[in-house]
Amino acid sequence: MTKPKKIAAIIVAGLFVYLSLYTWNLRTGHLDALSSYTGLDITGWIVRPGHWVSNRVSDFWGRYIYLVGLKQENDSLQEQNARLRLENLMLSDRAEATARLERLLMFAPLDGWSEQGARIIAHRMGPAATLDTLTVDRGSLAGVRDDMPVISLEGVVGRVLRCASSAAHVLLLSDPNSRVSVMGKDNRSQGIVVGQGRGRNLKVEYIKLNAPIEPGEMLVTSGLSGIFPKGLPVARVKTVHRSDISLFLSITAEPLVDVNKLEEVLLLKRMTLAGGHNATSVN
């Protein structure tokens, strides 16, 4: 049998089977019922995965929205926490500043001198920052003048080097150009404290070989220079060496004031009496 004849036979057989099943279904209705059940099963097989995927997508989307909202809330809480911490630090700093100012206000006035507080606003000002200085926020408009003593509650800081209208440079004790007349608080031996640079000990010059002075003794202003009032703490003697080739002792002293920790200072001004004369304390 040739190939076209085989195809024709298959088509005829198929039509015969189809017509037979169609006639049988018209009498019994079994094929309609079968198709309805199998159709439902097939529909279920198709819809069920789609429903599962839909549920998973909806669940994922809900979780994503929840996580986005949770992240936004967390970011907001972190921002509030950072803001509160900053405010707490600022309040703490203000409280410390208030305490320092209260201590300055409790400074016992010196006879013949008035004082005013000033805030430090800069360090090491000058040509190429070679001068060991600091800058305060008070100037000539506030009555500040050159050579005014600058102190803290611990002791002498330095003196006003140069004054502008609203600020002033203060030459520190540690600067090599600084000279302060001092004497021992206990033995009253007199000399001059000279700076040797920031972070280094002070040098005490012109104290005679036979002068009584020992390590640990406090050095105070002698009042002989006419710049500082008498009796202000300056430094504490650290080492004392006697030499056979010098007429004076070789002495180093440690400053009492840690300038790096200073934030406020006191400026001292000599009070004037009626007639324009300066009031002086006993030196």
C-alpha positions in Angstrom: 0.0 0.0 0.0 1.3 3.4 -1.0 1.8 6.2 1.5 -1.2 8.3 0.3 -3.5 5.3 0.6 -2.3 4.7 4.2 -3.0 8.3 5.1 -6.5 8.1 3.6 -7.2 4.9 5.5 -6.1 6.5 8.8 -8.4 9.6 8.1 -11.4 7.3 7.3 -10.7 5.3 10.4 -10.5 8.4 12.5 -13.7 9.8 11.1 -15.4 6.5 11.8 -14.2 6.5 15.4 -15.2 10.1 15.9 -18.7 9.6 14.5 -19.1 6.5 16.7 -18.1 8.3 19.8 -20.2 11.3 18.9 -23.3 9.1 18.4 -22.6 7.3 21.7 -22.2 10.6 23.6 -25.5 11.9 22.2 -27.2 8.8 23.7 -25.3 8.6 27.0 -23.7 12.0 27.7 -20.6 10.3 29.3 -18.1 12.2 27.3 -19.6 15.6 28.3 -19.3 14.6 32.0 -15.8 13.3 31.5 -14.7 16.5 29.7 -16.2 18.6 32.5 -14.2 16.8 35.2 -11.0 16.6 33.3 -11.4 20.2 32.3 -11.7 21.2 35.9 -8.6 19.2 36.8 -6.6 20.7 34.0 -7.9 24.2 35.0 -6.9 23.4 38.6 -3.4 22.3 37.5 -3.0 25.5 35.6 -4.6 27.9 38.2 -3.0 26.4 41.3 0.6 27.3 40.5 -0.5 30.8 39.4 -2.4 31.2 42.6 0.7 30.1 44.6 2.9 32.5 42.7 0.4 35.3 43.2 0.3 34.6 47.0 4.1 34.6 47.1 4.4 37.8 45.2 1.8 39.5 47.3 3.5 38.2 50.5 6.9 39.4 49.2 5.5 42.8 48.3 3.9 43.2 51.6 7.1 42.2 53.4 9.1 44.6 51.2 6.7 47.5 52.0 6.9 46.6 55.6 10.7 46.5 55.6 10.9 49.8 53.7 8.6 51.4 56.3 10.7 49.7 59.1 13.9 51.1 57.6 12.5 54.6 57.3 11.3 54.4 60.9 14.7 53.1 61.9 16.5 55.9 60.0 14.2 58.4 61.7 14.9 57.0 65.1 18.7 57.0 64.4 18.5 60.6 63.3 16.5 61.6 66.4 19.0 59.7 68.6 22.0 61.5 66.9 20.2 64.8 67.4 19.5 64.1 71.1 23.1 63.0 71.6 24.3 66.2 70.0 22.0 68.3 72.2 23.2 66.4 75.2 26.8 67.1 74.4 26.0 70.8 73.8 24.2 71.0 77.1 27.0 69.2 78.9 29.6 71.6 77.3 27.4 74.6 78.3 27.2 73.3 81.8 31.0 72.9 82.0 31.5 76.3 80.6 29.0 77.8 83.1 30.9 76.0 85.9 34.2 77.4 84.7 32.8 80.9 84.4 31.4 80.6 87.9 34.9 79.7 89.2 36.3 82.7 87.4 33.7 85.0 89.0 34.7 83.7 92.4 38.3 84.9 91.8 39.3 87.1 94.7 39.9 90.6 93.5 43.4 92.0 93.8 43.9 95.2 95.6 44.2 98.0 93.0 43.3 95.8 90.1 40.1 95.0 88.2 39.5 91.9 86.1 37.3 90.9 83.2 36.8 87.5 81.6 37.7 86.6 78.0 37.2 83.5 75.9 40.1 82.0 73.9 39.3 81.9 70.2 42.7 80.9 68.6 46.2 79.7 69.3 49.7 80.5 67.8 49.1 83.7 66.0 51.9 85.7 64.5 54.4 85.8 61.6 54.7 82.1 60.5 53.1 81.2 63.8 56.6 81.6 65.5 55.2 83.4 68.5 53.7 81.2 71.3 50.5 83.1 71.7 46.8 82.7 72.0 43.9 85.1 70.9 41.1 86.2 73.2 37.8 87.8 72.2 38.3 91.1 74.0 40.0 94.2 72.6 40.4 97.9 73.0 36.7 98.5 72.8 36.4 96.4 76.1 39.3 98.4 77.7 42.1 95.9 76.9 45.5 97.4 76.6 49.0 96.1 75.7 50.9 94.4 78.5 47.8 93.7 80.6 48.4 90.6 82.7 46.5 87.5 81.7 45.8 84.8 84.3 43.7 81.8 85.0 42.6 80.3 88.4 45.8 78.2 88.4 48.2 81.0 87.8 49.8 83.4 85.3 49.1 82.7 81.6 51.0 85.6 80.0 50.5 89.2 79.0 48.7 91.1 76.2 51.1 91.4 73.3 49.0 93.3 70.8 45.5 94.7 71.0 42.9 95.2 68.3 39.4 96.6 68.6 37.6 93.4 69.4 40.5 90.9 70.0 43.9 90.7 71.5 47.0 88.5 71.2 48.4 87.1 74.5 52.1 86.3 74.7 52.4 83.1 76.8 54.9 82.3 79.5 56.4 79.6 77.3 57.4 82.0 74.5 61.2 82.7 74.4 60.4 86.4 74.3 58.5 86.2 77.6 60.2 87.5 80.8 58.4 87.6 84.2 60.0 88.7 87.5 59.4 86.1 90.2 60.5 85.1 93.7 60.2 81.9 95.7 57.1 81.8 97.8 58.9 80.3 100.8 62.5 81.5 100.6 61.8 84.8 98.7 64.8 84.3 96.3 64.3 86.5 93.3 64.9 85.8 89.6 63.3 86.0 86.2 61.3 83.3 84.5 62.1 82.9 80.8 60.1 80.8 78.3 61.8 78.0 76.2 59.0 77.1 73.9 55.6 75.3 74.0 55.7 72.0 75.9 59.1 72.7 77.5 60.0 73.7 81.0 60.6 77.3 81.9 64.1 78.6 82.8 64.7 80.6 85.9 67.6 83.1 85.5 69.7 85.3 87.8 69.2 83.5 91.1 72.5 83.6 93.0 74.4 80.5 93.9 73.9 80.9 97.6 70.2 81.7 97.3 67.9 79.4 99.3 65.6 77.6 96.8 64.6 74.0 96.4 62.7 71.7 94.0 59.0 71.9 94.6 59.0 75.5 95.7 56.3 77.7 94.2 57.4 80.8 92.2 55.2 83.8 92.4 55.3 87.2 90.7 57.5 89.7 92.5 55.8 92.8 91.2 59.1 94.4 90.3 58.5 94.6 86.6 55.4 96.8 87.0 53.3 94.6 84.7 52.1 91.9 87.1 50.7 92.4 90.6 52.7 90.8 93.3 52.0 87.3 94.5 50.5 85.6 91.5 51.5 81.9 91.1 53.7 81.4 88.0 55.5 78.0 88.2 56.9 75.3 90.4 60.7 74.7 90.7 61.6 71.4 89.1 65.4 71.2 89.1 68.2 73.2 90.8 71.8 72.8 89.7 74.8 74.6 91.1 77.7 75.2 88.8 81.4 76.1 89.5 81.6 78.2 86.4 78.6 80.4 86.9 77.5 83.0 89.4 73.9 81.9 89.2 71.9 78.7 89.8 70.7 76.7 86.8 67.0 76.2 87.5 64.1 74.8 85.6 60.5 75.3 86.5 57.2 73.7 85.4 54.4 76.2 84.5 51.2 75.8 86.6 48.8 76.5 83.8 48.2 73.9 81.0 47.4 76.3 78.1 46.1 73.5 75.9 43.2 73.0 78.3 42.3 76.6 78.7 39.1 78.0 77.3 38.6 81.2 79.4 41.1 83.6 81.0 41.0 86.7 83.2 42.5 90.0 82.0 43.8 92.2 84.8 43.7 96.0 84.6 45.3 98.4 87.0 42.7 100.7 88.5 43.1 104.5 88.3 42.5 106.8 91.2 40.9 110.3 90.9 43.3 112.5 89.0 44.5 109.8 86.7 47.1 108.2 88.9 47.4 104.4 88.9 46.5 102.5 92.1 49.4 100.3 93.1 49.6 97.4 95.4 52.4 97.0 97.9 55.3 95.1 96.1 
